[in-house]
């Protein structure tokens, strides 16, 4: 299968752990970093290629020894001091030191990755923005643990993936240390920096500017109920915690990171106008972050399930039922061009709303075919069996077929591989 982003990622090696030490000066948009990667080869390697953006590299070592390197066209190429063999028990430690003014990676969907805010910074990398701020193997099937240490001016609060394990202040700056033990794809690694106030409620955390706190507490006030519902329907929440960050800037859309979601101030109005998006981003913790697609062709497995979670929340909270919403959206999609295959929409349509909604309709079609008594146990078995791993359309179809009382192949084939809407 052809990669949607052939210049990103390398299947010849994997990274088991990233240790990122960063210092960021908000006023200058200046990032200094040292990234330490634990690398294991899948085949013999004499040269290692990392995805990395236009920040200036000042030095590279492998197992403590300086090595020759070149850095251009989004690739940092290292001449390894020894051949790495395909032995998963032996890692090489690669360290890259770098600095510069970070900027997003250009894409068909605008800038991706590290983005300077009016007063702070955010990271939103899906699908190829991670190299904007650290060297990585930028493919969703290479998941690793992370330690992210960020030093910023003390008025600013830093939120990153995982658990806050350390915080120290010195000379007007504060260092924040977060550790993400569960495997994470590079595009889900995130740092949020702003003048945030933190509130904890119902097992979730809210980080937002003080002037938005009252409205934000109301708009995100039912997340505890959502968490309980999704844990019942999808299985246990897959991470240690969950944080919602509200940036003090307008954002086109909310985005998820592992254990975190990021909204703009324009998504907070005190009236829960955007609550379906709150449900959508929370659901991504199961579908996208714990169960991550192995390749971008299968994005419906993330976005379709997250869109369907919106319908499940509506059903449970007194809104239209999933049946009603499915009928409504099928009528709408029937009026639009039938020009893509859900299981391989192509990079231009990766984030097309038709992928999201046809994906949700596919999930609903499976639910109706199996019945609730079978469908939800099958869904929980799906999330449990692939927890913190990678998934494909093929593995999902096989999983459903194993549990169905009657053949579902023709139904799945029509929804996933036929262009006309079933």
C-alpha positions in Angstrom: 0.0 0.0 0.0 1.4 3.4 -1.0 2.2 5.7 1.9 0.3 9.0 2.0 3.4 10.7 3.3 6.4 8.9 1.8 8.9 11.5 3.1 7.9 10.9 6.7 8.8 7.8 8.7 11.1 4.9 8.2 10.2 1.3 8.7 13.8 0.2 8.9 14.0 1.1 12.6 11.9 1.8 15.6 12.3 4.2 18.6 11.3 2.8 22.0 11.8 6.0 24.0 12.2 9.7 23.5 13.8 11.9 26.2 13.2 15.6 25.2 14.8 18.5 27.2 13.5 21.8 25.9 13.8 25.4 26.9 11.4 27.9 25.4 11.4 31.7 25.5 7.9 32.9 24.7 8.8 36.5 23.9 11.4 35.5 21.3 9.7 32.3 20.1 13.1 30.6 20.8 13.4 26.9 21.3 16.5 25.1 22.5 16.4 21.3 22.7 18.3 18.1 23.3 16.5 15.0 22.1 17.7 11.5 23.2 16.3 8.6 21.3 16.6 4.9 22.0 16.7 3.3 18.5 16.6 -0.4 17.4 17.0 -1.5 13.8 14.5 -3.8 12.0 17.3 -4.5 9.4 21.0 -3.8 9.2 21.6 0.0 9.2 24.7 2.0 8.6 22.8 5.3 8.2 19.9 6.6 10.3 17.4 9.0 8.9 15.3 11.1 11.3 12.4 13.4 10.4 13.3 16.9 11.5 12.3 20.4 10.5 14.4 23.6 9.9 15.8 24.1 13.4 19.6 24.4 13.5 21.4 21.2 14.6 24.5 21.9 16.7 25.6 18.4 17.4 24.7 14.7 17.1 26.1 11.8 19.1 25.4 8.0 18.9 26.2 6.1 22.1 28.1 9.2 23.3 30.4 9.6 20.3 30.0 12.5 17.8 29.0 11.4 14.3 28.8 13.1 10.9 25.4 14.3 9.9 23.6 16.2 7.2 20.3 18.1 7.6 18.2 19.2 4.7 14.8 18.7 3.1 13.3 17.7 6.4 15.7 14.8 7.0 18.5 14.5 9.5 20.9 11.8 8.2 23.4 10.3 10.6 26.5 8.2 9.7 26.4 5.5 12.4 29.7 4.5 14.0 28.7 0.9 13.8 26.2 -1.2 11.9 22.9 -1.6 13.8 21.7 -5.2 13.5 18.1 -6.4 13.5 18.2 -7.2 17.2 15.3 -5.8 19.2 17.2 -6.2 22.5 20.0 -3.9 21.5 19.3 -0.1 21.3 21.6 2.7 20.1 21.3 6.0 22.0 21.0 8.9 19.6 21.2 12.5 21.0 20.5 15.6 18.9 21.1 19.1 20.2 19.3 21.9 18.3 17.9 25.4 18.6 16.0 28.0 16.6 12.6 29.7 16.1 10.1 26.8 15.7 7.4 27.1 13.0 4.8 24.7 11.8 5.3 22.2 9.0 3.6 23.3 5.8 0.8 21.0 4.6 -2.4 21.0 2.6 -4.3 21.7 5.9 -2.2 24.6 7.0 0.7 24.7 9.5 1.1 21.6 11.6 3.2 21.2 14.8 4.7 23.9 17.0 2.8 27.1 16.7 3.4 30.4 18.3 0.3 31.9 20.1 -0.4 35.5 21.0 1.0 34.7 24.4 2.4 31.2 24.5 2.7 28.2 22.3 0.8 25.1 21.3 1.5 21.9 19.5 -1.0 20.2 17.1 0.8 17.8 14.9 -1.7 15.5 13.2 -0.6 14.0 10.8 3.0 15.2 10.0 3.8 18.1 12.3 6.0 16.4 15.0 9.3 17.2 13.2 8.6 20.9 13.7 9.9 20.6 17.3 11.9 17.3 17.7 13.7 14.8 15.6 11.6 11.6 15.3 10.5 8.6 13.3 7.3 10.3 12.1 5.0 7.4 11.4 1.9 6.4 13.4 3.0 2.7 13.7 6.2 3.6 15.6 4.9 4.2 19.2 7.3 5.0 22.1 7.3 6.1 25.7 8.3 9.8 26.3 9.9 12.0 28.9 9.3 15.7 28.1 11.1 18.3 30.2 10.2 21.9 29.3 11.7 25.1 30.9 9.7 28.3 30.4 9.4 31.7 32.1 7.7 31.3 35.4 4.4 33.2 34.6 3.7 30.4 32.1 2.2 27.0 32.8 3.4 24.0 30.7 1.2 21.0 30.0 2.6 18.0 28.2 1.6 14.3 27.7 1.6 11.9 30.6 2.0 12.5 34.3 3.7 15.6 35.9 6.6 14.0 37.8 8.7 17.1 38.6 8.6 20.8 38.8 11.3 23.2 39.9 11.8 26.9 39.8 15.1 28.8 39.5 16.0 32.3 38.2 12.6 33.3 37.0 12.0 30.1 35.0 10.2 26.9 35.9 11.0 23.5 34.6 8.2 21.0 34.1 8.8 17.3 33.7 6.1 15.0 32.2 6.4 11.3 31.7 4.3 9.3 29.2 4.7 5.6 30.0 2.1 4.3 27.5 3.3 4.0 23.9 2.6 7.1 21.9 2.8 8.0 18.2 5.0 11.0 17.4 2.1 13.1 16.0 0.4 12.8 19.4 3.3 14.2 21.4 2.4 17.7 22.6 3.4 20.7 24.6 1.1 23.5 25.6 2.4 26.8 27.1 0.2 29.6 28.4 -0.9 31.6 31.3 -3.2 28.8 32.4 -5.2 28.2 35.6 -5.8 24.6 36.5 -9.0 23.1 37.8 -9.7 19.4 38.6 -13.1 17.9 38.5 -14.6 14.4 37.9 -11.2 12.8 37.1 -10.4 15.3 34.4 -8.2 18.5 34.4 -9.0 21.8 32.8 -6.2 24.3 32.0 -7.5 27.6 30.7 -7.0 31.4 31.1 -8.5 32.8 34.3 -10.9 35.1 32.4 -12.5 32.0 30.7 -12.6 29.8 33.8 -16.3 30.2 34.6 -17.6 29.6 31.1 -15.1 26.7 30.6 -16.1 25.0 33.8 -19.7 24.9 32.5 -18.9 24.0 28.9 -16.7 21.1 30.0 -18.7 20.3 33.1 -20.2 17.0 31.8 -16.9 15.4 30.9 -17.1 13.2 34.0 -20.4 11.8 32.7 -18.9 11.4 29.3 -15.9 9.6 30.8 -18.2 7.2 32.7 -20.3 6.5 29.6 -17.4 5.9 27.3 -15.6 3.7 29.9 -18.8 1.6 30.1 -19.2 1.4 26.3 -15.6 1.3 25.1 -13.8 -0.2 28.1 -11.6 1.4 30.8 -10.1 4.7 30.1 -6.6 3.9 28.7 -4.4 6.5 30.3 -3.5 7.8 33.7 -5.2 11.2 33.3 -7.0 13.5 30.9 -6.4 17.3 30.5 -8.3 19.8 28.4 -6.4 22.9 27.5 -8.2 26.0 26.3 -5.8 28.3 24.5 -6.3 32.1 24.7 -6.5 32.3 20.9 -9.1 31.2 18.4 -8.5 27.8 16.8 -10.2 26.5 13.6 -10.9 23.1 15.2 -10.1 21.4 18.5 -7.4 18.7 18.3 -6.4 15.8 20.5 -3.1 14.7 21.8 -2.5 11.6 24.0 -4.1 12.2 27.3 -5.1 15.7 26.3 -7.3 17.8 24.0 -6.8 21.4 22.9 -9.6 23.9 22.3 -9.6 27.5 21.3 -11.3 30.3 23.3 -13.8 30.5 20.5 -15.0 27.0 21.5 -16.0 28.3 25.0 -19.2 30.3 25.2 -20.8 29.2 28.5 -23.7 27.5 26.7 -22.2 24.1 25.8 -22.6 25.0 22.1 -19.6 22.8 21.2 -20.3 19.9 23.5 -20.3 17.4 20.7 -16.7 18.3 20.0 -15.9 17.7 23.7 -17.3 14.2 23.3 -15.4 13.7 20.0 -12.0 14.7 21.4 -12.5 12.6 24.6 -13.4 9.5 22.5 -10.1 9.9 20.6 -8.3 8.7 23.8 -9.6 5.3 22.9 -9.8 5.6 19.1 -6.6 7.3 17.9 -4.4 7.4 21.0 -4.7 4.0 22.5 -5.7 2.3 19.3 -3.7 4.2 16.7 -3.9 3.5 13.0 -0.9 1.7 11.5 -1.2 3.8 8.3 -3.1 7.0 7.5 -5.3 5.2 4.9 -7.3 3.8 7.8 -8.1 7.1 9.5 -11.8 6.3 9.5 -11.0 3.9 12.4 -10.1 7.0 14.5 -12.4 9.7 13.1 -15.4 7.5 12.4 -15.5 6.1 15.9 -15.0 9.6 17.5 -17.8 10.9 15.4 -20.0 8.0 16.4 -19.1 8.8 20.1 -20.8 12.2 19.5 -24.0 10.3 18.6 -23.7 8.0 21.6 -23.3 10.9 23.9 -26.3 12.6 22.3 -28.4 9.4 22.8 -27.3 9.1 26.5 -27.8 12.8 27.4 -31.3 13.4 26.1 -30.5 14.5 22.5 -31.4 12.8 19.2 -30.7 9.1 19.2 -27.9 7.5 17.2 -30.6 6.1 14.8 -32.0 9.6 14.2 -28.6 11.1 13.7 -27.6 8.3 11.4 -30.7 8.8 9.2 -30.0 12.5 9.1 -26.4 12.2 8.1 -27.1 9.5 5.5 -29.5 11.8 3.8 -26.9 14.6 3.8 -24.1 12.4 2.5 -26.4 11.0 -0.2 -26.5 14.5 -1.7 -22.7 14.9 -1.8 -20.2 13.4 -4.3 -19.6 9.7 -4.0 -16.0 9.9 -5.1 -13.9 8.3 -2.4 -13.3 4.9 -0.7 -13.7 5.1 3.1 -10.8 2.6 3.8 -8.5 4.6 1.5 -9.8 8.1 0.9 -6.4 9.5 -0.3 -4.4 12.3 1.4 -6.5 15.1 -0.1 -9.6 13.8 1.7 -7.9 12.6 4.9 -9.9 15.1 7.0 -12.9 15.5 4.8 -16.1 15.6 6.9 -17.5 12.8 4.7 -14.8 10.5 6.0 -15.9 11.3 9.6 -19.6 10.9 9.0 -19.4 7.8 6.6 -17.1 6.3 9.2 -19.7 6.9 11.9 -22.4 5.4 9.7 -20.3 2.3 9.2 -20.0 1.8 12.9 -23.8 2.3 13.2 -24.4 -0.2 10.4 -22.3 -2.8 12.3 -24.2 -2.0 15.5 -27.5 -2.6 13.8 -26.3 -5.8 12.2 -25.0 -7.2 15.4 -27.5 -5.8 17.9 -26.5 -3.9 21.0 -26.1 -7.1 23.0 -23.3 -8.2 20.8 -22.0 -4.9 19.4 -20.8 -3.3 22.6 -19.0 -6.4 23.9 -17.4 -6.7 20.5 -16.3 -3.0 20.8 -14.9 -3.5 24.3 -13.0 -6.6 23.1 -11.6 -4.5 20.2 -10.2 -1.8 22.4 -8.9 -4.3 25.0 -7.2 -6.5 22.4 -5.4 -3.6 20.7 -4.8 -1.4 23.8 -1.8 0.9 23.2 -1.2 -0.7 19.8 -1.9 -0.2 16.1 -4.9 -1.2 14.1 -6.0 -1.6 10.5 -9.2 -1.8 8.6 -8.5 -5.5 7.9 -8.0 -6.3 11.5 -11.2 -4.6 12.4 -13.2 -6.5 9.8 -11.7 -9.8 11.0 -12.5 -8.9 14.6 -16.2 -8.2 13.8 -16.5 -11.3 11.6 -15.2 -13.5 14.4 -18.0 -12.4 16.7 -20.9 -12.0 14.3 -23.6 -14.7 14.2 -24.0 -14.2 10.5 -21.7 -13.1 7.7 -20.9 -9.3 7.8 -18.4 -9.3 4.9 -20.7 -7.9 2.3 -21.9 -5.2 4.6 -18.4 -4.1 5.6 -17.2 -4.3 2.0 -20.0 -2.0 0.8 -19.3 0.6 3.5 -15.5 0.4 3.4 -14.6 -0.3 -0.2 -17.5 0.8 -2.5 -17.7 4.4 -3.6 -21.5 4.7 -3.6 -23.1 5.2 -0.2 -24.9 1.9 0.8 
